[in-house]
Amino acid sequence: MTVSDFFGGAPGPVTVACRILALSAALFLMPCEQAAARDRNADIAELEKALGITETVAIMREEGLSQADNVADALFPDVDRAAWQRQIAQLYDAERMEKLVRQGLEAGLEGAELAPMLKFYRSRTGKRAVALELAARRALLDPEAEAAAREAAAEAAAQTGGPKADLLEQVMRIIDAGDLIERNVTASLNADMMFWSGVLDAGGPGPEGEEGEADLPGAVIADLDATRSETEIWMTAFLLMSCGSLGAEQMKEYVEFYETSEGRKLNAALFDGFNGMYDQLAYLLGRAAGSWIISEAL
């Protein structure tokens, strides 16, 4: 008897039966796996809707259009403003922006447990938190509202006790749990790098007016301390404004969710999604700006 007697030649009845069973199991698992994938996709879609991704992108588009006007004021103030705005309006395409965010978010949530996230954002507290954040983000488009929010944050920071101090303490827990300051500082620096890379690729000057890349990273991080300080002020003002209307129990639920592993995972995935969008837009904005700088010089 040889090894081939055990493993070679035509399959015996037992082997055939095993293969049939294995094939049946595979055919059974395929639709199950497909159904699970459909269920997960549906859960992610529901989560994205609950998070207000579409509404958030719409607000960020308005922010981007305003930022583009600031770029023109700083780099080429004599530009044909109507033509510049038409170009930037095409660049900040809401549908494409949302697609980029969703791609990054979904990649960041790969393997994550979605049920706790959905449970929170299906809850009354989760729905109210999202609505308040969207309202605050839109309100801060108004410079006067932003100034008032910053003043309120400064007043809260000066308190040693009372409701304002308690709310600030809860807000700081959210900031710490999500590492919101450092994440936003990093995102800002990356976006600046992408913007100036776009300007240079279009043939424009660097941030210090020099030709070529020179020390682009050094120029970008030169104002790191100011960027961090500005981020701390804005983030605190925004969260105090958005969380101020939550009841004490709702605020407690919100903070506790943010501090869970699922809350942290979702926060990181959201940064992945929005940072991917910001980086691409920053580069394209830089390319557009660089082209206008060159044409203006000619």
Buried (B, 14 or more C-beta within 10 A) or exposed (E): EEEEEEEEEEEEEEEEEEEEEEEEEEEEEEEEEEEEEEEBEEBBEBBBEBBBBBBBBBBBBBBBBEBBBEBBEEBBEEBBEEEBBEBBEEBBEEEBBBEBBBBBBBEBBEEBEBEBBBEBBEBEBBBBBBBBBBBBBBBBEEEEBBEBBBEBBEEBBEEEEEEBEBBBEBBBBBBEBBBBBEBBBBBBBBBBBBBBBBBBBBEBBBBEEEEEEBEBEEBBBEBEEEBBEBBBBBBBBBBBBBBBBBEEEBBEBBBEBBBBEBBBBBBBBBBBBBBBBBBBBBBBBBBBBBBBBBEBEE
